[in-house]
């Protein structure tokens, strides 16, 4: 995590985080990190915000073991946290007693919003190092694969890393929305009705819907969407923040009830290419793998007694959609993906 040694990056994160905390958000995180420093945010307590996602991955599969604690504290030292200092002791406390999911969610939200206010190069450096560190921790320590050191993250650890990827991808989206003229420019390229379907709004719901359309297409491969397929897609939508009774959520449910026109799928693919192509490589590849894995889960959730477990045979129609999606993902986004 060498990027965190750069004063410009840490200083920028500190200024952005202070603005967010001044707005009254993430109070529990503020109280925790402030207790570890002499002011609201010091250089070292800002580093705690960087390191919170690592602690959340360490707790994902249960209480962290010695190996997980060693990896997190090694990352902390690499980021510049002084061993034995107040902030270092605070991080050790996170690894000894679970701060809870709400705390880690708030810390990740703070990291995402603070990163969104950084210049592009600094923001992408933060994303690369946080995602890489979390993925490395998950692969080395997660589940049975981690126990044998063969580099396979367990389901809980993989889910925790996905949450980090989603949050930092939102930071990229929010940063783009802050640039003047981008939304108007997108509308100018096509018809207003066409562009509005997947143009990201302030909450990013439409962008989330666009990324889920590949899974919707796989679900319709056999001519109908089963209840299990619908459940998988709606759960993913919920995890990505597409909740409640918003317009994008209602549109997704309508797409699962009545097959969208081919033009709708094509528009979603074009928008996906632009969205993923604008991400830093680490997030682009992680998101590509995540979307492909979602499509595989949808295919495995189809009906039929052989597939009740979700691991049974996948129909030829679904395999064709999976293969074509993998090819499109590689062609449009440069993501390194493969079918399992």
Secondary structure in CASP SS format (residue, H / E / C, confidence):
PFRMAT SS
TARGET T0000
AUTHOR 0000-0000-0000
METHOD secondary structure of the structure
MODEL  1
X C 1.00
X H 1.00
X H 1.00
X H 1.00
X H 1.00
X C 1.00
X H 1.00
X H 1.00
X H 1.00
X H 1.00
X H 1.00
X H 1.00
X H 1.00
X H 1.00
X H 1.00
X H 1.00
X H 1.00
X H 1.00
X H 1.00
X H 1.00
X H 1.00
X H 1.00
X C 1.00
X C 1.00
X C 1.00
X C 1.00
X H 1.00
X H 1.00
X H 1.00
X H 1.00
X H 1.00
X H 1.00
X H 1.00
X H 1.00
X C 1.00
X C 1.00
X C 1.00
X C 1.00
X C 1.00
X C 1.00
X C 1.00
X C 1.00
X H 1.00
X H 1.00
X H 1.00
X H 1.00
X H 1.00
X H 1.00
X H 1.00
X H 1.00
X H 1.00
X H 1.00
X H 1.00
X H 1.00
X H 1.00
X H 1.00
X H 1.00
X H 1.00
X H 1.00
X H 1.00
X C 1.00
X C 1.00
X C 1.00
X C 1.00
X C 1.00
X H 1.00
X H 1.00
X H 1.00
X H 1.00
X H 1.00
X H 1.00
X H 1.00
X H 1.00
X H 1.00
X H 1.00
X H 1.00
X H 1.00
X H 1.00
X H 1.00
X C 1.00
X C 1.00
X C 1.00
X C 1.00
X C 1.00
X C 1.00
X H 1.00
X H 1.00
X H 1.00
X H 1.00
X H 1.00
X H 1.00
X H 1.00
X H 1.00
X H 1.00
X H 1.00
X H 1.00
X C 1.00
X C 1.00
X C 1.00
X C 1.00
X H 1.00
X H 1.00
X H 1.00
X H 1.00
X H 1.00
X H 1.00
X H 1.00
X H 1.00
X H 1.00
X H 1.00
X H 1.00
X H 1.00
X H 1.00
X H 1.00
X H 1.00
X H 1.00
X C 1.00
X C 1.00
X C 1.00
X H 1.00
X H 1.00
X H 1.00
X H 1.00
X H 1.00
X H 1.00
X H 1.00
X H 1.00
X H 1.00
X H 1.00
X H 1.00
X H 1.00
X H 1.00
X H 1.00
X H 1.00
X H 1.00
X H 1.00
X H 1.00
X H 1.00
X H 1.00
X H 1.00
X H 1.00
X C 1.00
X H 1.00
X H 1.00
X H 1.00
X H 1.00
X H 1.00
X C 1.00
X C 1.00
X C 1.00
X C 1.00
X C 1.00
X C 1.00
X C 1.00
X H 1.00
X H 1.00
X H 1.00
X H 1.00
X H 1.00
X H 1.00
X H 1.00
X H 1.00
X H 1.00
X H 1.00
X H 1.00
X H 1.00
X H 1.00
X H 1.00
X H 1.00
X H 1.00
X H 1.00
X H 1.00
X H 1.00
X H 1.00
X H 1.00
X H 1.00
X H 1.00
X C 1.00
X C 1.00
X C 1.00
X C 1.00
X H 1.00
X H 1.00
X H 1.00
X H 1.00
X H 1.00
X H 1.00
X H 1.00
X H 1.00
X C 1.00
X C 1.00
X H 1.00
X H 1.00
X H 1.00
X H 1.00
X H 1.00
X H 1.00
X H 1.00
X C 1.00
X C 1.00
X C 1.00
X C 1.00
X C 1.00
X C 1.00
X H 1.00
X H 1.00
X H 1.00
X H 1.00
X H 1.00
X H 1.00
X H 1.00
X H 1.00
X H 1.00
X H 1.00
X H 1.00
X H 1.00
X H 1.00
X H 1.00
X H 1.00
X C 1.00
X C 1.00
X C 1.00
X C 1.00
X C 1.00
X C 1.00
X C 1.00
X H 1.00
X H 1.00
X H 1.00
X H 1.00
X H 1.00
X H 1.00
X H 1.00
X H 1.00
X H 1.00
X H 1.00
X H 1.00
X H 1.00
X H 1.00
X C 1.00
X C 1.00
X C 1.00
X C 1.00
X C 1.00
X C 1.00
X C 1.00
X H 1.00
X H 1.00
X H 1.00
X H 1.00
X H 1.00
X H 1.00
X H 1.00
X H 1.00
X H 1.00
X H 1.00
X H 1.00
X C 1.00
X C 1.00
X C 1.00
X C 1.00
X H 1.00
X H 1.00
X H 1.00
X H 1.00
X H 1.00
X H 1.00
X H 1.00
X H 1.00
X H 1.00
X H 1.00
X H 1.00
X H 1.00
X H 1.00
X H 1.00
X H 1.00
X H 1.00
X C 1.00
X C 1.00
X C 1.00
X H 1.00
X H 1.00
X H 1.00
X H 1.00
X H 1.00
X H 1.00
X H 1.00
X H 1.00
X H 1.00
X H 1.00
X H 1.00
X H 1.00
X H 1.00
X H 1.00
X H 1.00
X H 1.00
X H 1.00
X H 1.00
X H 1.00
X H 1.00
X C 1.00
X C 1.00
X C 1.00
X C 1.00
X H 1.00
X H 1.00
X H 1.00
X C 1.00
X C 1.00
X C 1.00
X C 1.00
X C 1.00
X C 1.00
X C 1.00
X C 1.00
X H 1.00
X H 1.00
X H 1.00
X H 1.00
X H 1.00
X H 1.00
X H 1.00
X H 1.00
X H 1.00
X H 1.00
X H 1.00
X H 1.00
X H 1.00
X H 1.00
X H 1.00
X H 1.00
X H 1.00
X H 1.00
X C 1.00
X C 1.00
X C 1.00
X C 1.00
X C 1.00
X C 1.00
X C 1.00
END
